[in-house]
Amino acid sequence: MDAPIGHFDAAHPAPDRLDELTGPVADAVRAWSGSVPADQIVYVDTDPQWADTAVFVEHYGHELLEQSANCVVVAGKRGGETTLAACVVLSTTRVDVNGVVRRQLGARKASFASMDTAVGETGMEYGGITPVGLPAEWPVLVDSAVVDLPYVLVGSGRRRGKLLVPGKAFAELPGAVVLEGLGVAV
């Protein structure tokens, strides 16, 4: 199969590559439901030595710069309680943590979660966290620009490998909330 975006040596329907995914991501692909069939989620093998964005797009395709999203874990705090959430924005933008995220979570303060928290709570590798397979109780805040793309490159739960996901599928993830302006220009 050819990858729908980018130039990868091999691309496979994610359900055929569950052994390449972390447990939570593989479980989410196994249980996938919604308007986008699971076999339209594509797994591509990538080399961690090309993980840096500039090197990655040079190797796998310049168009990926505009078709990639980052998934970051944030912590909203209010009255001694912490709410963890994920934010999915295009890689050419940054998350509006102190504006959109803080208001959406009803938090007095919002910040990026620590690496230990992000890894420990998701069961995924740092640098490979994906919105597919996050804890069901988490809000997954998705910038509307991500949903509008035909396909989006995101992490696979590991540093090695990526998922190519139809943009509209992000709106159907458990806990998904699509927001305008979540990602702001860098």
N, C-alpha and C positions, 0 to 999 in steps of 0.2 A: 504494500500500500504506500502511496505517496502521502507525505505530510501536507495538510491543507495550507500551511504557511511555513516559510523557512526552507532550508536546504539541509535535510538530515539524512544520514546514511540509511536509516531504517525507521519506519513508523508502524505502529501496531495499535489496534483497538485496545484501550486500557483493560477491558475485561480479559484479554489474552495475556496480559503481563502483570497480573496481580502479585507475582513473586518479586517484582521489581519495586513494589510500593511498600511503604510502611503499613503496619497493621490497620491504623485508623483509616487511611486512604483506601486500602484494598477493601475494607469492610464497606466503606461508602460507595465504592464502585459496584460491589456485589449487590448492594441494596438499592441501587440507583432507580429512581422513578421520575416521571415528569415528561414534558413534551419532547425533550431531547433524548433519544435512545443512548444507552450507555456506550454502545460501540462507536458513537460519534465523538467520544472523548478519546483522544489519541495520546499514546505514550511514545515519547522519543528519547532515545539514549543520548546523553550529552556527557562530555568529559569535564570533570570538575576543574581541570587546569584552565579551561576557557570560561570560567564562571563570571569573571569581571565583565560588566556590560559591554564595554567598548570592544573587548576581545571576542566576546560571545557573538555580537552582531557581525563582526568582521568574518568570523568563521562560519556561522550558520545562516546569515542573511541580514542585510541592512534593514529590510522592511520590518524585521522583528522589533526594532527600537520603538516603532509606533504601535506594535501589536502585542506588547508584553505588559503584564501587570505584576505588581508587587502585592504580597499579602503580609501585613504586619499586625502583630498582636498589641493591643492597647489596654490600659487599665484606667478605668474611671473610678474616682473615689468621691464618696459623699457620706458624711456622718459615720466614719469608721468602717464603712462597707466598701468593698472593691468589686467592680464588675469588669470581667474580662470580655473583650470583643475582638473581632478581626476586622481589618479594613483592607479593601481591595481597590487599588487605584492604578491607573496607567503608570508605567515605569518612568514616563517623562514628567510626572507630577509628584507632589509630595502630599501626604495626608494632612488635612486641616484639623489637627488634634485639638487645639485650644478653641476652635470655633465649632465647626459642624459636629465633630465627634463628641466633644464635651456636652453640647446641647442635646444631641440624640440620646446619649446615655443618662442625661439628667444628673450629671456629675458636677461637683464644684471644681474638681481638678482632673485633668486627663493627661496621661503621658504614655510613652512607649513602655511596654512591659519589659522586664529584664530578660536577658537571654535564658537564664535558668528557668524562669517562670514560663516563657514561651515554649521552650523545649519540653519541660516537665508536664505542662498542661495539655499540649497537643499530641505528644508522642511522635513528633516529627523532628527532623534535623534542622538546626539553625541554618538559615540560608536556603532552605528548601520548603519552608512552611507554605501550605496551600490551603485555600478555603474549602477544598473537598475533604471531608472527614474530620472537621473540627467538632468539639463537644457540642451536642445538640442544644444545650441551653444557652450557648453564646449567640449574641447578635452578630451577624455577618454584614457589615456595612459595605455596600458596593457602589462605587461611583457610576453614574449613569453612562458615562463614556465607555466603560468596560462592557456593559450590557449591549451597547450599540454595535460592537464589532462582530464580524462573522465568526472569527476565531481569535482566541487570546492565549498566549503562552504564559503559563504560571508554573510554580514549583510542583513537584510530585510528592513532597514529603521527605525527600532525600536530596542531598547535594548533587547526586548523579541522576540525570534524567529530568524531563519536564513533561507537563501535560499540555496539550492543545485542546482547549475547551470552547465550544460555541458560546459566544457572548451571552446569549439569552439564557443559557443554563445557570449563570451566576444568580439570576433573579429567582431561581427556583430552589436554591440551596436551603437547607433547614436554617431558619433564623435570618434569612436574607432580608435586608432593607435597602432598596435602591435609592440613592440620594444624589441630588444635583450638587455640584461644588465640593464634594468630599475630597477630590484631588485638585490641588491648585498648582498653577505653573511654577516651576522652579525658578 
